[in-house]
Amino acid sequence: MKAILPADDRAAARPHPAVLPADEQRWVMQYLPLVKRIVNQLSLQANQVLDREDMEQIGLMGLLEGLRRYGEPDEHFARFAALRIRGAILDELRRQDWRPRQIRQQVHKFRDAVRKLSLQLGRPATEEEIQQYTGLTAEEYQSILMADTAEAIESLDELLQEGLEAADDSQGVEERVVSQKLLEQALSRLDERERLVLTLYYQYELSLKEIALVLEVSDARVCQISKQALSKAARFLTRER
């Protein structure tokens, strides 16, 4: 995945001095609230596979790795670190197969049913129509939407993480600039509400439930908006690879 950066960004992307081992603890403590915010954000997706304490420990390891790769933190470090922290936690969740096969199968059947119903109607189906067609209760519908959205979030996170890894081998391009530009470019392809949802999720680390409260819409509606936005952003990043 490659990003073409303006000359001023390339000039600003010079490596920072390495963080001394004696200073690591101080920086870790300073960015501990960031770890806690991301753990809170991801805890609704974790499906009880990891408890909060374990997620925080994994997130701290991601933060420490980020410090060692980035160097002395500056105003861009928080965004870089957030992606590293999220990536570390999601990697562990994937390793533990955090969504059982049965849940994945239910999500795929749900997608097929929604697609079939929309084709029959000749338009996108409403929440009420989907629930009636699938026979799902409101709670079951919400649970499957959350699982479906979590899968889309994972896919986008993987693409952003690949962008960081590609930046490690880039000549003259610092990875903190690449990660920021990739996300900004992907967000620019979205409509206003989709862009707002992903901005609140990735840059302000709000959970989907918190975003629903901010926008004053249902959790299900936030899932629908975020799924659309994530799909568009992922398609853009895939084309840029």
N, C-alpha and C positions, 0 to 999 in steps of 0.2 A: 504494500500500500504506500503510495507516495503522495506527498503534498508539496505543491510549489509555493514557496513563501516569498513575500516581498523582500527586497534587499535589506530594509531596515530591520525586519524580523530576524533575518539571518545574522545580521551584525550584532543584534541583541542576544543571540543564542550562544554566546561563548560559555564554555564550561565554568561552573562555579568552583571555588576552592572546596576540597573534600572536607567533610565534617569530621573533626577530631573525635576519637573514641571518648574522650573526657566530656565532650559536649553532647554526645548522642542522647544521654538520659534527659538532659534539659530540653532538647528539641522534642523528644518523645512525649514528655509531660506537657509541653506547650500545645502539641497537636492531638493530645488524648481526647479532647472534646470532639474532634473530627471523627475519630474512630468510633466513639459512642454514638454519634449521630448516624453514621453509616450502619452500624449494628442495629440501631433502632429501625432504620429504613428497611433493612433486609430481613429483620426478624419475622415479619409477617409471611415471607416467602419460604422460610427455612423448614416449615412443616415439622417442627419439633425434633429435627435430626441433630441439631446442635443447640445447646443452651446458650444463653447470652454471654456467660463468662467465657466459654470456649470460643465463641465468635469474636469476643474482644481480644483474646490472646492471639488468635490468627490474624486479626486486623492489625494488632500492634507489630507482629512480625512483618506484615506487608508495609506498614509505615516505616519500620527500621530499614527494610530493603530499599524503600523509596529514598530515604535519606542518604543511604550509601551510594546510590546510583546518581542522585540529583546533585549532591553537594550542598553547600550552604543555602538554606531556604531563602527565597525571596517572595515577592507578591504573587508569583505564579505557582508556587510550590503546592498550595492547598489543593488546586485542581489536579495536579499530577499525583499527589499523594492519595487523593480520594479514589482515583482509578486503580492505583496499586492496592489500596486497602480492600476495595470492592472485589478486585480480581482475586486476591488471596482467599477471601471468604467464599466466593463463588466456586473457586477451584476445589476447595475442601468439600463444599456441598455436593458438587458433581462427583467427586471421588467416592463419596458415601452414597451415591445414587439417591439423592434427597427426594426425588419424586418417584414413588414406586411405579412399576410397570402398569399397574391397574389405573393409576391416575393419568398416566400418559395416554393409555388407550381410551379413557373416557374423554380426554381433551380432543383426540383425533376424531372420535365419533361425533363429538359436539360440533367440531368444525365442519364435518361432512354434512351434518343435519342442517346447520345454518346455511351452508352453501346451497343445498338442495331446496330449502324453503325459499330462499331469496330468488332462486331461478324460477320457482313456481309463481311467486308473487310478481316477478319482474321489477323488483326494487329491494333495497335493504329491509330486512325484517325488523320489527320493533321488539323490545324486550318481552312484552306481553305475548306477542305472536310466537317468539322462540320458546318461551316457557310452555305455552300451550302445545306447541308442536312436539317438543321433546318430552313433555310430562315432568319436567324438573320443577321442584319447589323453588321459591325465591332464594332460599339459603343455598341449595345445591347449585343453582344457576350462578350465584355470586362466587361460590367456591371454584367452579370450573373456569369462570372468567379470570379469576386471580391466577390460577395455574397456567392458563393460556398466556396471560400477559407476562408472567414470570419467565416463561420460555422465550418470549420475544425479547425481554430485557437481557436474558443471558446471551442471546445471539448478537445483539448490538454490543454488549460488553466485550464479547470475544473479538469482534471486529476492531473496536477501539484498542483493546489490548494488543492485537496483532500490529496495529499502527505504531504503538510504543516500541514493540520488539523490532519492527522494521527500522525505526529511527535509530536504534542502537548501532546499526551498520551503515547509517547514512553519513555522507561526508559533509561536514560543515552545517548540519542541521541538528539542533538540540532537541531531544525528545519532548521536553516540556512545551516547546512551541508547536511541535507536530500534534500532540494530543489535543491541545487547545484549539488549534486551527481545524482539525478534523471534525470535532464536535460542532464548532461554530458553522462550518460549511454544511454539515448535515442538517443543522437546525434551520439554516437559511432556506432550505427546500420545503419547509413545512408551512401550513397556514398558521394564523395567529394563535388559535387555541391549542393546536398541537404543539407549537413551539413553546408556549407557556407551560404546558404539562411537563415536557421533557426538561425545560430549564429548571422548574421547581424540583424535579426528580434528581437530575444530575448535578446541578450547580448549587442548589440549596439543600440537597439531601432530604427532601420531604418524602414520607411514605405515600403510597397511593391513597390511603385513607385520609391523610392530612391534606393532600391535594384536593380531594373531594370536598373537604370542609372549606378550603380557600375559595374554590370555584362555586361552592354552594350547589353541587350536583350530587347525584347518587354515586356510590362506589362503582356500581356497574357501568355508569356513564364514563367515569374516569378510566376504567379498564378499556372501554371501547375506544376512547380518544387516544390513549397511550398506545394501544395495539396498532392503530392506524399510523400514528407518528413513528413508532419504532420500526414498522415495516418499511415506511418511506425512507427513514434515515439509513436503515440497513441496506436497502437497495442502492442508495447513493454511495455508501462506503464500499460496497462490493464492486461497483463500477469503477471506483477510484483506485482499486488495488492493482 
